[in-house]
Amino acid sequence: MGEKLQSGGRLRPVDLARGHGLSTQAVRNYEAAGILPAADRTPHGYRTYTSLHAGALRAFLALLPGHGHRTATSIMRAVNEGAVDEAFRLIDESHAQLLDDRRTLQSVESALRALEPGAAPESGAAHESGAASGSAAASGTAAGSGTGGSMFIGPLAGKLGIRPATLRKWERAGVVRPRRDPLTGYRVYGEADVRDARLAHQLRRGGRPLGQIAPLLAQVRAAGGLEPLEAALDDWRGRLSARGRAMLNGAAELETYLRERG
């Protein structure tokens, strides 16, 4: 990829760096991190690299977009230490994460369908701390006593697999807007709040920043439909596809490097 071999098939750090648009310090850092095999030294102590190092660098840079810096580094370090099975395990984990992210996207799309008019509401309610509230039930604010799909914070948090504190944080961010029971002061999440919380949870799992979720949900409420989220979902789907393709490219470069290592 543009490396210019010196006499004896050797590469100077600057040759390796320029071939990939890097600084010589970056190349040295990669070697120190185990991404590249240890360099040979001249009698005067200068580093010299070979085509093997160039192959390692190509493999690492190809792995980066699909696996991220930390995992790509761990993969290359494992390969260079002769622990190829560990490298394969790390790759498998990345693929499993990608599959999980795809399933998360599908869950988000399912949650969006639940927001559509006529979708079946969530059901169930309980005390804010998770127990039934007798006073709330007596006042007609508990589920089954006049509010249908309403829920209190404990059961809703449990249903989503998050902490009640997370729902409070989402409320401060404007993601959900529960009303307060007039007698107990407990938060009561109506049907729309429950659906919004489900959607927010899926979007968070998909990597969407909290600061972006509240405006999206506000647009959905204002528009009375799901069109404002279509662009976000298309972008998400595109990023997943790009990551999958990057993993294929990274695998090809890594295989080339493995063959060169013997």
GUNU-737580 format. One line per field, with one value per residue (C-alpha): z, y, x; residue in three letters; residue number from 1. Coordinates in Angstrom, 1 decimal, always signed. Layout:
GUNU-737580
w: (Z ...)
v: (Y ...)
u: (X ...)
aa: (ala ...)
i: (NUM ...)
//
This chain:
GUNU-737580
w: (+0.0 -1.0 +1.3 -0.5 +0.4 +1.0 +0.1 +1.7 +1.8 +4.8 +5.6 +7.7 +10.2 +7.9 +4.9 +6.8 +8.2 +4.9 +3.2 +5.4 +6.1 +9.7 +11.8 +12.7 +16.3 +15.6 +14.1 +17.1 +19.4 +17.4 +17.8 +21.6 +21.8 +20.2 +17.0 +15.0 +15.6 +17.3 +14.9 +14.1 +15.0 +13.0 +14.6 +15.5 +17.2 +14.5 +13.9 +10.6 +9.4 +6.7 +4.5 +7.5 +9.5 +6.6 +6.4 +10.2 +9.8 +6.9 +8.9 +11.9 +10.0 +8.1 +11.4 +13.0 +11.3 +12.1 +15.5 +17.1 +18.4 +21.6 +20.0 +16.9 +19.1 +21.1 +17.9 +16.5 +19.8 +20.1 +16.6 +17.1 +20.3 +18.5 +20.3 +17.0 +18.7 +21.1 +18.1 +16.5 +19.8 +19.8 +16.2 +17.1 +19.9 +17.6 +15.2 +18.0 +19.1 +15.6 +15.5 +18.8 +17.5 +14.5 +16.8 +18.8 +15.7 +15.0 +18.6 +18.1 +14.9 +16.9 +19.6 +16.9 +15.6 +19.2 +19.0 +16.0 +16.4 +17.3 +18.7 +21.8 +25.0 +27.7 +30.8 +34.5 +37.5 +41.0 +43.8 +43.0 +45.0 +43.3 +45.7 +45.2 +46.5 +48.4 +48.6 +44.9 +44.1 +46.3 +44.5 +41.2 +39.9 +39.9 +36.8 +36.7 +38.5 +35.7 +33.9 +31.9 +30.9 +33.5 +35.5 +38.4 +38.3 +39.9 +37.6 +34.5 +35.4 +36.1 +32.8 +30.9 +32.9 +34.1 +37.4 +38.6 +38.7 +35.0 +34.4 +36.6 +34.5 +31.4 +32.9 +33.6 +30.0 +28.7 +27.3 +29.4 +31.1 +33.8 +35.8 +39.6 +41.7 +43.5 +46.8 +47.0 +44.7 +42.9 +39.3 +37.1 +33.5 +31.1 +28.0 +25.9 +28.6 +28.7 +25.0 +24.9 +27.7 +25.7 +22.6 +24.5 +26.0 +22.6 +21.1 +24.0 +23.5 +19.9 +20.8 +20.3 +22.8 +25.3 +24.1 +20.7 +22.0 +23.7 +20.5 +18.4 +20.7 +20.8 +17.0 +17.0 +19.5 +17.6 +14.2 +15.5 +13.6 +13.2 +10.2 +12.2 +13.2 +9.8 +9.0 +12.3 +11.6 +8.1 +9.4 +12.1 +9.5 +7.2 +10.0 +10.8 +7.2 +6.9 +10.0 +8.7 +5.4 +7.3 +9.2 +6.0 +4.7 +8.0 +7.9 +4.4 +5.4 +8.6 +6.6 +4.3 +7.3 +8.9 +5.6 +5.5 +9.1 +8.2)
v: (+0.0 +2.4 +1.3 +1.7 -1.1 -0.2 -2.4 -5.8 -5.6 -3.2 -0.4 +2.6 +3.8 +6.8 +4.5 +2.5 +5.6 +7.5 +4.4 +4.7 +8.4 +8.0 +9.6 +7.7 +8.1 +6.3 +3.4 +3.3 +3.3 +0.5 -1.6 -0.8 -1.9 -5.3 -4.4 -4.8 -7.4 -6.1 -4.3 -5.3 -2.7 -1.5 -1.4 +2.2 +1.3 +2.5 +0.5 -1.4 -3.0 -5.5 -6.4 -8.5 -5.3 -3.6 -6.5 -6.3 -2.6 -3.1 -5.8 -3.6 -0.6 -2.8 -4.3 -0.9 +0.2 -3.1 -4.0 -0.7 +0.3 -1.8 -5.1 -4.6 -4.1 -7.2 -9.2 -8.2 -8.6 -12.1 -13.0 -11.6 -13.6 -16.8 -17.0 -17.3 -19.0 -16.0 -13.7 -15.8 -15.7 -11.9 -11.7 -14.1 -11.7 -8.8 -10.7 -11.7 -8.0 -7.0 -9.6 -8.4 -4.8 -6.0 -7.6 -4.4 -2.5 -4.9 -4.4 -0.7 -1.1 -3.3 -0.6 +1.9 -0.2 -0.2 +3.6 +3.5 +4.3 +1.2 -0.7 -2.8 -1.0 -2.2 -3.5 -3.8 -1.4 -1.5 +0.7 +3.1 +0.9 -2.2 -3.2 -2.5 +0.9 +0.5 +4.3 +4.7 +1.9 +3.4 +6.7 +5.0 +5.7 +2.2 +0.0 -1.9 +1.0 +3.4 +4.0 +0.8 +0.5 +2.8 +1.6 +2.9 +3.3 +0.1 -2.3 -0.3 -0.3 -4.0 -4.7 -2.8 -4.3 -0.9 +1.0 +3.4 +6.0 +5.7 +6.5 +9.5 +10.6 +10.2 +12.2 +15.1 +14.8 +15.0 +11.5 +10.4 +12.6 +10.7 +12.4 +12.4 +10.6 +13.4 +11.5 +9.7 +11.8 +8.6 +8.8 +7.2 +6.2 +6.2 +4.1 +6.7 +7.0 +3.3 +3.1 +6.0 +4.4 +1.2 +3.0 +5.1 +1.9 +0.3 +3.5 +3.7 +0.1 +0.9 +3.7 +6.7 +9.5 +10.5 +14.1 +12.9 +10.7 +13.4 +15.6 +12.6 +11.5 +15.1 +15.2 +11.9 +13.4 +16.6 +14.9 +12.3 +9.7 +8.0 +9.7 +11.8 +8.5 +7.0 +8.9 +7.9 +4.2 +4.4 +5.8 +3.1 +0.4 +1.8 +1.9 -1.7 -2.7 -0.7 -2.4 -5.8 -5.0 -3.6 -6.8 -8.8 -6.5 -6.8 -10.6 -10.6 -8.5 -10.5 -13.8 -12.3 -11.4 -14.9 -16.5 -14.3 -15.1 -18.8)
u: (+0.0 +2.7 +5.6 +8.9 +11.3 +14.9 +17.9 +17.6 +13.8 +13.9 +11.5 +12.4 +9.7 +9.1 +8.5 +5.9 +4.3 +4.0 +2.6 -0.5 -0.7 +0.6 +3.2 +6.4 +5.4 +2.1 +4.1 +6.3 +3.2 +1.7 +4.8 +4.9 +1.3 +2.0 +0.0 +3.2 +5.9 +9.0 +11.2 +14.8 +17.5 +20.5 +23.9 +23.2 +19.9 +17.5 +14.3 +13.9 +10.7 +9.9 +6.9 +5.6 +5.3 +3.6 +1.1 +0.4 -0.3 -2.6 -4.5 -4.8 -6.1 -8.6 -9.8 -10.4 -13.6 -15.4 -14.0 -12.9 -9.5 -9.5 -10.6 -8.5 -5.5 -6.2 -6.7 -3.3 -1.5 -2.9 -1.8 +1.7 +2.0 +1.0 -2.4 -4.4 -7.4 -7.7 -7.7 -10.5 -12.5 -12.3 -13.5 -16.4 -17.4 -17.5 -19.7 -21.9 -22.2 -23.1 -25.8 -27.1 -27.1 -29.1 -31.6 -31.7 -32.6 -35.4 -36.6 -36.6 -38.7 -41.1 -41.3 -42.1 -44.9 -46.3 -46.4 -48.6 -52.3 -54.4 -51.4 -52.2 -51.2 -48.9 -50.5 -49.8 -49.2 -47.8 -46.4 -43.5 -41.2 -42.5 -45.3 -49.0 -50.2 -53.5 -54.0 -53.4 -55.8 -58.4 -58.1 -58.6 -55.0 -53.6 -53.8 -57.1 -58.8 -59.4 -56.1 -55.7 -52.1 -50.5 -47.5 -45.4 -41.7 -40.6 -42.5 -41.7 -38.0 -38.1 -39.9 -37.2 -34.3 -33.1 -32.9 -35.6 -32.9 -32.5 -36.2 -35.8 -32.9 -34.9 -37.7 -35.3 -34.1 -37.7 -37.7 -40.7 -43.3 -45.1 -47.9 -48.0 -50.6 -52.4 -52.6 -49.2 -47.0 -45.8 -45.0 -47.6 -46.5 -49.4 -49.6 -47.7 -45.0 -44.5 -44.1 -41.7 -39.7 -39.5 -38.4 -35.8 -34.4 -34.0 -32.5 -30.0 -29.0 -28.4 -26.0 -28.2 -27.2 -29.8 -29.6 -30.9 -33.7 -35.8 -36.0 -36.9 -39.7 -40.9 -41.1 -43.0 -45.5 -45.9 -46.2 -48.5 -46.5 -43.2 -41.8 -39.2 -37.5 -37.2 -34.0 -32.4 -33.3 -32.0 -28.7 -28.5 -29.2 -26.5 -23.9 -24.6 -24.2 -21.0 -19.7 -20.5 -18.7 -15.7 -15.5 -15.2 -12.5 -10.6 -10.9 -9.4 -6.4 -5.9 -5.9 -3.3 -1.2 -1.6 -0.5 +2.6 +3.4 +3.3)
aa: (met gly glu lys leu gln ser gly gly arg leu arg pro val asp leu ala arg gly his gly leu ser thr gln ala val arg asn tyr glu ala ala gly ile leu pro ala ala asp arg thr pro his gly tyr arg thr tyr thr ser leu his ala gly ala leu arg ala phe leu ala leu leu pro gly his gly his arg thr ala thr ser ile met arg ala val asn glu gly ala val asp glu ala phe arg leu ile asp glu ser his ala gln leu leu asp asp arg arg thr leu gln ser val glu ser ala leu arg ala leu glu pro gly ala ala pro glu ser gly ala ala his glu ser gly ala ala ser gly ser ala ala ala ser gly thr ala ala gly ser gly thr gly gly ser met phe ile gly pro leu ala gly lys leu gly ile arg pro ala thr leu arg lys trp glu arg ala gly val val arg pro arg arg asp pro leu thr gly tyr arg val tyr gly glu ala asp val arg asp ala arg leu ala his gln leu arg arg gly gly arg pro leu gly gln ile ala pro leu leu ala gln val arg ala ala gly gly leu glu pro leu glu ala ala leu asp asp trp arg gly arg leu ser ala arg gly arg ala met leu asn gly ala ala glu leu glu thr tyr leu arg glu arg gly)
i: (1 2 3 4 5 6 7 8 9 10 11 12 13 14 15 16 17 18 19 20 21 22 23 24 25 26 27 28 29 30 31 32 33 34 35 36 37 38 39 40 41 42 43 44 45 46 47 48 49 50 51 52 53 54 55 56 57 58 59 60 61 62 63 64 65 66 67 68 69 70 71 72 73 74 75 76 77 78 79 80 81 82 83 84 85 86 87 88 89 90 91 92 93 94 95 96 97 98 99 100 101 102 103 104 105 106 107 108 109 110 111 112 113 114 115 116 117 118 119 120 121 122 123 124 125 126 127 128 129 130 131 132 133 134 135 136 137 138 139 140 141 142 143 144 145 146 147 148 149 150 151 152 153 154 155 156 157 158 159 160 161 162 163 164 165 166 167 168 169 170 171 172 173 174 175 176 177 178 179 180 181 182 183 184 185 186 187 188 189 190 191 192 193 194 195 196 197 198 199 200 201 202 203 204 205 206 207 208 209 210 211 212 213 214 215 216 217 218 219 220 221 222 223 224 225 226 227 228 229 230 231 232 233 234 235 236 237 238 239 240 241 242 243 244 245 246 247 248 249 250 251 252 253 254 255 256 257 258 259 260 261 262)
//
